[in-house]
Every structure is written in C-alpha cells, then in structure tokens.
Amino acid sequence: MDIEALNAQFGIENVLRVVTGRGGLTMIEITNGLATALISPHGGQVLSFRPAHAAEDLFFVSERAYFEAGQAIKGGVPVCWPWFGPDPQGQGRPAHGFARIWPWTILATAQEPDGSTFVQLGIADDEHTRALWPYYFNLLIEIRVGTTLAIDLITRNAGDRPLRLTQGLHAYFKVGDAGEVAVHGLSGCRYLDKAADGADAVIEQTGPVRFDREVNRIYEAVPAELSIEDPVLKRRIGIETKQSRTAVVWNPWVETARAMPDLDDADYRHFVCVETVNTASEVIEIPPAQDYSLGARYRIESA
Ligand SMILES: O=P(O)(O)OC[C@H]1O[C@@H](O)[C@H](O)[C@@H](O)[C@@H]1O
C-alpha cells in the first residue's frame, strides 16, 4: 500500500501520519499533546518516544543504524522473536529471530479518550516465515503512546501443536553517560554472565548494576519494576513489565562497540539496554489457539 492509501486508512488528523522516513522506509509519526513518537513498521519497532515534559528522547538510535530491508535498526525497541539471542538450533538463522528484520503490517490505529494513541502492527505466518520457523502464528505488537509508552507483544498460536519460543523487547535507552548510570531493582537476583571469559558464570547481583566494562547479563527471577537512574540527563526511567521474569542488561563498552559496524566508537557511552525478555530458563510454551502477551511500560521521571 502506498503512503497516501495508508494515511487514508490509518492517519488521524493532527495526531498520526504515515510518512517516508530514513532509507525510504515507511514510518508512523505521532504527536498527540502528551508525547511524540516514531514507529517503524519495518521490524515493528518503536524508534522514538518523548513525553511532552521530557527534554530528551527515551531511546537511543545509532546514527550508523541500517535503515534497509533485511537489516535490524540499531536503536529504539527491536523485537526479538521467536528466539532471543543466537539461532538456538545453530542453523545460521538471524540472531534475535526474524521479527526485527521483517515488514510488519499496520492493522489499526486509534485515538483514545485519555489522549493517548494506539497503534497495532502484525505479522502472520506465510511461506517465508515458515521457511525460517515452521509454525503457524499471528504476532501482534500493540503500542500506546501517552504520558507513558506501553508495548505489548502478543503471540497467538494459530497451529495445532505447541509453540515454544524465547523473545524480548530489546530497548536501547538513551543515557547521558553509561559510566554514570545505575540500574535498580536487580539486587539479589542471579545472573548468567555472558561477558565473562569461558563458561557462563552464575553470579548474584549486589546493589545496583553499573557499567565500567562490557556488561552482558541475563538476570533470572526479576521483579516487575526496574529503573535506570541517570544523573547526567537528570532523570529516572521506569520499566514495568508483564509476563517477564528474565531481563538482559547489556552495554558493549569499548571493544565490542568498535567491532559493530552500525555503532560509532563513542556510542557505548550513550545507551544502556535493559531488555524485557523471556529467555534462558524462561522458555515460553503456548498451546494451540492460545495467546501469550509480553509487555513493558516505560516512563520518564525527572530526578
Ligand atoms: O543485535 P544488536 O541490537 O546489536 O544487539 C546485540 C546484543 O544483544 C543483547 O541482547 C545480547 O545480550 C548481546 O549478546 C548482543 O551482542
């Protein structure tokens, strides 16, 4: 569908329009008085969210990000689905699954009575998805842009055998200086240390998570509320999750960032990822005709 037809069907006067964005990709722009947001149907990905009171965006997007078919956009909230991390079967399929490199369809938009804006995007299985992952499904992402940002990733099993998957909302939060931020809420949780040399060590977190080297950890049995304290941007980011008991905290630090072609060398200072996931011990099984909804709500508070 061309941009004009998409706007005729989904545009909301003075609030939501469909535009051609970076790399010629179709984007959804929202300005509703409560916040502004940018959503990419390529990847089903929120790229920007800025509440009216906020001086800075909630999210980091790399200047070097790829905005092209078949590539993941580095920044915002990439959707990792139907597997989180490397191909679990080692068949060379894309890391973090295919949802983040897939063209999603715009299914619905609406302006809500509380002033927030609703966007629903989806992917249904077809011969291309089944070539990568042989299951029948309907995947929806529901995004609510208001004073807070809510993202719900809903998997419907449309087949007649159970779906087993891992997944995640891989949020890249913008920070003033990664070396100064603290992630709260994980003290006492055990984590798998993916950045340690050799075998994955299991360690218990004491106090807030801070960054002074590469951090790549899968936390288990995490609470539903986490926060990121950022003394440089003078704000606190609140993350409230639904149906997620695992969380990934990631910052590549100097060398890993340098090795990533879609990041500037200094970018590791400008974001931290605190990811709402189901991974490691938390593999999801969805019976036929059932749904599973993974959710995150993000807010910015001044500190
Ligand atoms: O694919 P992206 O966006 O570069 O993110 C990669 C990172 O994603 C994190 O979730 C993983 O824990 C890291 O191991 C990985 O390097």
The ligand as an SDF file (V2000), in Angstrom:
LIG
                    3D

 16 16  0  0  0  0  0  0  0  0999 V2000
   21.7210   -7.2140   17.6620 O   0  0  0  0  0  0  0  0  0  0  0  0
   22.0820   -5.9980   18.4520 P   0  0  0  0  0  0  0  0  0  0  0  0
   20.9950   -4.9760   18.5270 O   0  0  0  0  0  0  0  0  0  0  0  0
   23.4160   -5.4510   18.0550 O   0  0  0  0  0  0  0  0  0  0  0  0
   22.2600   -6.4700   19.9590 O   0  0  0  0  0  0  0  0  0  0  0  0
   23.2030   -7.4480   20.2230 C   0  0  0  0  0  0  0  0  0  0  0  0
   23.2970   -7.7740   21.6960 C   0  0  0  0  0  0  0  0  0  0  0  0
   22.0130   -8.0740   22.1970 O   0  0  0  0  0  0  0  0  0  0  0  0
   21.9820   -8.4070   23.5690 C   0  0  0  0  0  0  0  0  0  0  0  0
   20.6580   -8.7020   23.9210 O   0  0  0  0  0  0  0  0  0  0  0  0
   22.8190   -9.6240   23.8190 C   0  0  0  0  0  0  0  0  0  0  0  0
   22.8040   -9.9400   25.2140 O   0  0  0  0  0  0  0  0  0  0  0  0
   24.2340   -9.3790   23.3330 C   0  0  0  0  0  0  0  0  0  0  0  0
   24.9750  -10.5780   23.4530 O   0  0  0  0  0  0  0  0  0  0  0  0
   24.2320   -8.9560   21.8800 C   0  0  0  0  0  0  0  0  0  0  0  0
   25.5390   -8.6140   21.4600 O   0  0  0  0  0  0  0  0  0  0  0  0
  1  2  2  0
  2  3  1  0
  2  4  1  0
  2  5  1  0
  5  6  1  0
  6  7  1  0
  7  8  1  0
  7 15  1  0
  8  9  1  0
  9 10  1  0
  9 11  1  0
 11 12  1  0
 11 13  1  0
 13 14  1  0
 13 15  1  0
 15 16  1  0
M  END
$$$$
